[in-house]
């Protein structure tokens, strides 16, 4: 019975993580289609900075620099708020997700068509990406697909040589990559057909993620021990 409960909790946890990854994919589609700016691609932004500084296009250089700075500050913020590497079911996770929804909704009325909206999204995604480091031995980065793809490839390669110890992690990373792709499809579809709804949908997805987290937390409200390492 206890194993069934633990399995159910794991499924809810997966749902929460996949929801966050889908949101990151959706936000990145917004950056690319509305602002021609990659919100989550830090490597790409650094490359763009190098190219545009060489070409003397300092205005574009500054835009990418600010994007990287906002992403970094979001991660810095998460490091301050979630200072422990062990994931714990802190209330602040859910409250922060609701805060994201409120900020995006409010900012969309003022900065909808301006680059500052992309900067706000970069801060939020950077903060989300820094939520926690490890879950059951797997590195969790809901907006960092390059790392997922690399790690999945290494694990699949080891599996081909007979080492299938961490194969589940490769599946986990693969599904996350798929969720990021689906989030991109969702964001692109809404922008093409119902652009006025895009920030409302992202806000609703963050609220949904918060509700999933609160439910997950309620399953453990009578437990004093840490949830996962």
ABEGO torsion letter per residue (X at the ends): XAAAAAAAAAAAAAAAAAAAAAAAAAAAAAAAAAAGBBAABAAAAAAAAAAAAAAGBAAAAAAAAAAAAAAAAAAAAAAAABABABBBBBAAAAAAAAAAAAAAAAAAAAAAABAAAAAAAAAAAAAAAAABABBGGBBBBAABAAAAAAAAAAAAAAAAAGBAAAAAAAAAAAAAAAAAAAAAAAAAAAAAABAAAAAAAAAAAAAAAAAAAAAAAAAAAABABBABX
